[in-house]
Amino acid sequence: MEFLTHDLLSPLVAIGLIILAGLTSFITAAFGAGGGLLLLVVMASVMPMSAVIPVHGLVQLGSNANRMLLTFRHIDLTMLAWFSAGGLVGALCASLLVTQLPLELMKLVVAIFVLYLLWGATPKIRETSKVGRIIAGAITTFLSMFVGASGPMVGSYLYINGYDKLRFTATFSSSMTFQHCLKAFVYSAIGFAFWQWLPLIIAMVSSGAMGTWLGIKLLHKLPAEKFRLAFRVILSLLCLRLIWESVAQVF
């Protein structure tokens, strides 16, 4: 993968991404998951694909770290330890392959993968043993390096443990924080220049922190079921737009 070293975004696009980071962090904190997918799809629509996965990962790292700190005492530390062990394996395997994916196909891969997560049968690892947790960490971390959208799979795996809402949010956020740390390390190792995107990343993380705080405050007060269908439809339309753009570029 040949990374672009610098691509200016218009002020309007940058401001829009900063606002969206706050909104999507609110969505994830209030409803359990989903905000990262929306942010990823919009970023893929307005940013060079060479920067989307690593920048999205660092923004999501900040967002998840904030949620983790706000809910720290509810984390299932045993789950986190074994999941993280598997994540190390997945990251190592992905580092050997991530530079091989053609940039022109990344937008198409991301859009199709998100559509599958929205409407298909989300892949599930139902084994809750130590081995199952390691496998879940390895698989989701590996895929995250290429599509940047492992949140629904991680959430699906954690769901089978029967956590209450706060314990789920805390364990999910801590697992994703570690996974995004691994992503940042891998992309740094293969040459992505994070420093060129730091002003945007810092602003998006700050906006995300405010969205996270508000989402946590409203965690028990929002009607999640009424929100989910509208969210899936809007996100699906954005994915179809990405597919159209990708096909038009290829042909």
Secondary structure, 3 states (H helix, E strand, C coil): CCCCCCCCCCHHHHHHHHHHHHHHHHHHHHHCCCHHHHHHHHHHHHCCHHHHHHHHHHHHHHHHHHHHHHCHHHCCHHHHHHHHHHHHHHHHHHHCCHHHCCHHHHHHHHHHHHHHHHHCCCCCCCCCCHHHHHHHHHHHHHHHHHHCCCHHHHHHHHHCCCCCHHHHHHHHHHHHHHHHHHHHHHHHHCCCCHHHHHHHHHHHHHHHHHHHHHHHHCCCCCCHHHHHHHHHHHHHHHHHHHHHHHHHHHC
